[in-house]
Amino acid sequence: MVYTAKDYDRALLAPEEVFESPMDVVNTESLTPEQKLKVLQHWEANGRDLQVATEESMTGPGRSHLGEVRRAINKLCETADIDLSSAAD
């Protein structure tokens, strides 16, 4: 699938509405490695927010996918030679 700039903007707000899985972000050729990292970092932040809400008995929609997101970030950094310590969100 080819993703557009509009899809990228949507993915920054709700990645799970644009991509079926975090690895789909890594595998797409429609985004730069930096864009992929930003989408995955937003997905991770959304997952952490959901995890906190769940821990406080405030259930949210869906599940967080945190483990999958971390694996996708690690894979992206490995394949695209991204250093997370220098890649600011």
Rosetta constraint file for C-alpha pairs under 8 A:
AtomPair CA 1 CA 28 HARMONIC 7.57 0.50
AtomPair CA 2 CA 28 HARMONIC 7.72 0.50
AtomPair CA 2 CA 29 HARMONIC 7.62 0.50
AtomPair CA 2 CA 30 HARMONIC 5.66 0.50
AtomPair CA 3 CA 7 HARMONIC 5.72 0.50
AtomPair CA 3 CA 8 HARMONIC 7.04 0.50
AtomPair CA 3 CA 30 HARMONIC 5.42 0.50
AtomPair CA 3 CA 31 HARMONIC 7.46 0.50
AtomPair CA 4 CA 8 HARMONIC 6.34 0.50
AtomPair CA 4 CA 30 HARMONIC 7.36 0.50
AtomPair CA 5 CA 9 HARMONIC 6.26 0.50
AtomPair CA 6 CA 10 HARMONIC 6.25 0.50
AtomPair CA 7 CA 11 HARMONIC 5.98 0.50
AtomPair CA 7 CA 18 HARMONIC 6.69 0.50
AtomPair CA 8 CA 12 HARMONIC 6.34 0.50
AtomPair CA 8 CA 31 HARMONIC 7.96 0.50
AtomPair CA 8 CA 35 HARMONIC 7.87 0.50
AtomPair CA 8 CA 39 HARMONIC 7.78 0.50
AtomPair CA 9 CA 13 HARMONIC 6.97 0.50
AtomPair CA 10 CA 14 HARMONIC 6.07 0.50
AtomPair CA 10 CA 15 HARMONIC 6.98 0.50
AtomPair CA 10 CA 17 HARMONIC 7.90 0.50
AtomPair CA 10 CA 18 HARMONIC 7.06 0.50
AtomPair CA 11 CA 15 HARMONIC 3.93 0.50
AtomPair CA 11 CA 16 HARMONIC 7.33 0.50
AtomPair CA 11 CA 17 HARMONIC 7.08 0.50
AtomPair CA 11 CA 18 HARMONIC 5.73 0.50
AtomPair CA 11 CA 19 HARMONIC 7.69 0.50
AtomPair CA 11 CA 39 HARMONIC 6.10 0.50
AtomPair CA 12 CA 38 HARMONIC 7.24 0.50
AtomPair CA 12 CA 39 HARMONIC 5.30 0.50
AtomPair CA 12 CA 42 HARMONIC 6.06 0.50
AtomPair CA 12 CA 43 HARMONIC 7.81 0.50
AtomPair CA 13 CA 42 HARMONIC 7.27 0.50
AtomPair CA 14 CA 18 HARMONIC 7.20 0.50
AtomPair CA 14 CA 42 HARMONIC 7.98 0.50
AtomPair CA 14 CA 43 HARMONIC 7.22 0.50
AtomPair CA 15 CA 19 HARMONIC 5.97 0.50
AtomPair CA 15 CA 39 HARMONIC 6.48 0.50
AtomPair CA 15 CA 40 HARMONIC 7.70 0.50
AtomPair CA 15 CA 42 HARMONIC 7.44 0.50
AtomPair CA 15 CA 43 HARMONIC 5.82 0.50
AtomPair CA 16 CA 20 HARMONIC 6.18 0.50
AtomPair CA 16 CA 21 HARMONIC 7.01 0.50
AtomPair CA 16 CA 43 HARMONIC 7.44 0.50
AtomPair CA 19 CA 24 HARMONIC 6.12 0.50
AtomPair CA 19 CA 25 HARMONIC 6.64 0.50
AtomPair CA 20 CA 24 HARMONIC 6.61 0.50
AtomPair CA 21 CA 25 HARMONIC 7.22 0.50
AtomPair CA 21 CA 68 HARMONIC 7.88 0.50
AtomPair CA 22 CA 26 HARMONIC 6.92 0.50
AtomPair CA 22 CA 40 HARMONIC 6.88 0.50
AtomPair CA 22 CA 68 HARMONIC 6.27 0.50
AtomPair CA 22 CA 69 HARMONIC 5.37 0.50
AtomPair CA 22 CA 72 HARMONIC 5.84 0.50
AtomPair CA 23 CA 27 HARMONIC 6.10 0.50
AtomPair CA 23 CA 68 HARMONIC 7.66 0.50
AtomPair CA 23 CA 69 HARMONIC 7.72 0.50
AtomPair CA 23 CA 72 HARMONIC 5.40 0.50
AtomPair CA 24 CA 28 HARMONIC 6.05 0.50
AtomPair CA 25 CA 36 HARMONIC 5.98 0.50
AtomPair CA 25 CA 39 HARMONIC 7.63 0.50
AtomPair CA 25 CA 40 HARMONIC 7.38 0.50
AtomPair CA 25 CA 72 HARMONIC 7.99 0.50
AtomPair CA 26 CA 36 HARMONIC 6.41 0.50
AtomPair CA 26 CA 72 HARMONIC 6.47 0.50
AtomPair CA 26 CA 73 HARMONIC 7.91 0.50
AtomPair CA 26 CA 75 HARMONIC 7.61 0.50
AtomPair CA 26 CA 76 HARMONIC 5.88 0.50
AtomPair CA 31 CA 35 HARMONIC 5.77 0.50
AtomPair CA 31 CA 36 HARMONIC 6.09 0.50
AtomPair CA 32 CA 36 HARMONIC 6.20 0.50
AtomPair CA 33 CA 37 HARMONIC 6.15 0.50
AtomPair CA 33 CA 76 HARMONIC 7.37 0.50
AtomPair CA 33 CA 80 HARMONIC 6.45 0.50
AtomPair CA 34 CA 38 HARMONIC 6.31 0.50
AtomPair CA 35 CA 39 HARMONIC 6.25 0.50
AtomPair CA 36 CA 40 HARMONIC 6.16 0.50
AtomPair CA 36 CA 76 HARMONIC 7.99 0.50
AtomPair CA 37 CA 41 HARMONIC 5.99 0.50
AtomPair CA 37 CA 73 HARMONIC 6.76 0.50
AtomPair CA 37 CA 76 HARMONIC 7.43 0.50
AtomPair CA 38 CA 42 HARMONIC 6.17 0.50
AtomPair CA 38 CA 89 HARMONIC 6.58 0.50
AtomPair CA 39 CA 43 HARMONIC 6.14 0.50
AtomPair CA 40 CA 44 HARMONIC 6.06 0.50
AtomPair CA 40 CA 69 HARMONIC 6.41 0.50
AtomPair CA 40 CA 72 HARMONIC 7.60 0.50
AtomPair CA 40 CA 73 HARMONIC 6.51 0.50
AtomPair CA 41 CA 45 HARMONIC 6.18 0.50
AtomPair CA 41 CA 73 HARMONIC 7.88 0.50
AtomPair CA 41 CA 89 HARMONIC 7.30 0.50
AtomPair CA 42 CA 46 HARMONIC 6.09 0.50
AtomPair CA 43 CA 47 HARMONIC 6.12 0.50
AtomPair CA 43 CA 69 HARMONIC 7.02 0.50
AtomPair CA 44 CA 48 HARMONIC 6.19 0.50
AtomPair CA 44 CA 64 HARMONIC 7.89 0.50
AtomPair CA 44 CA 65 HARMONIC 7.98 0.50
AtomPair CA 44 CA 66 HARMONIC 6.00 0.50
AtomPair CA 44 CA 69 HARMONIC 6.10 0.50
AtomPair CA 44 CA 70 HARMONIC 7.43 0.50
AtomPair CA 45 CA 49 HARMONIC 6.22 0.50
AtomPair CA 46 CA 50 HARMONIC 6.22 0.50
AtomPair CA 46 CA 64 HARMONIC 7.24 0.50
AtomPair CA 47 CA 51 HARMONIC 6.07 0.50
AtomPair CA 47 CA 63 HARMONIC 7.52 0.50
AtomPair CA 47 CA 64 HARMONIC 4.11 0.50
AtomPair CA 47 CA 65 HARMONIC 6.50 0.50
AtomPair CA 47 CA 66 HARMONIC 5.69 0.50
AtomPair CA 48 CA 52 HARMONIC 6.21 0.50
AtomPair CA 48 CA 64 HARMONIC 7.13 0.50
AtomPair CA 48 CA 66 HARMONIC 7.29 0.50
AtomPair CA 49 CA 53 HARMONIC 6.20 0.50
AtomPair CA 50 CA 54 HARMONIC 6.07 0.50
AtomPair CA 50 CA 59 HARMONIC 7.63 0.50
AtomPair CA 50 CA 60 HARMONIC 6.18 0.50
AtomPair CA 50 CA 63 HARMONIC 7.46 0.50
AtomPair CA 50 CA 64 HARMONIC 6.13 0.50
AtomPair CA 51 CA 55 HARMONIC 6.17 0.50
AtomPair CA 51 CA 64 HARMONIC 6.70 0.50
AtomPair CA 52 CA 56 HARMONIC 6.23 0.50
AtomPair CA 53 CA 57 HARMONIC 6.28 0.50
AtomPair CA 53 CA 58 HARMONIC 4.84 0.50
AtomPair CA 53 CA 59 HARMONIC 6.04 0.50
AtomPair CA 53 CA 60 HARMONIC 6.91 0.50
AtomPair CA 54 CA 58 HARMONIC 5.23 0.50
AtomPair CA 54 CA 59 HARMONIC 4.98 0.50
AtomPair CA 54 CA 60 HARMONIC 7.01 0.50
AtomPair CA 65 CA 69 HARMONIC 6.06 0.50
AtomPair CA 66 CA 70 HARMONIC 6.16 0.50
AtomPair CA 67 CA 71 HARMONIC 6.28 0.50
AtomPair CA 68 CA 72 HARMONIC 6.12 0.50
AtomPair CA 69 CA 73 HARMONIC 6.12 0.50
AtomPair CA 70 CA 74 HARMONIC 6.15 0.50
AtomPair CA 71 CA 75 HARMONIC 6.09 0.50
AtomPair CA 72 CA 76 HARMONIC 6.03 0.50
AtomPair CA 73 CA 77 HARMONIC 6.09 0.50
AtomPair CA 74 CA 78 HARMONIC 6.10 0.50
AtomPair CA 75 CA 79 HARMONIC 6.08 0.50
AtomPair CA 76 CA 80 HARMONIC 5.68 0.50
AtomPair CA 76 CA 81 HARMONIC 7.73 0.50
AtomPair CA 76 CA 82 HARMONIC 7.45 0.50
AtomPair CA 77 CA 81 HARMONIC 5.28 0.50
AtomPair CA 77 CA 82 HARMONIC 4.41 0.50
AtomPair CA 77 CA 83 HARMONIC 6.57 0.50
AtomPair CA 77 CA 84 HARMONIC 7.32 0.50
AtomPair CA 78 CA 82 HARMONIC 6.76 0.50
AtomPair CA 82 CA 87 HARMONIC 7.39 0.50
AtomPair CA 83 CA 87 HARMONIC 6.26 0.50
AtomPair CA 84 CA 88 HARMONIC 7.45 0.50
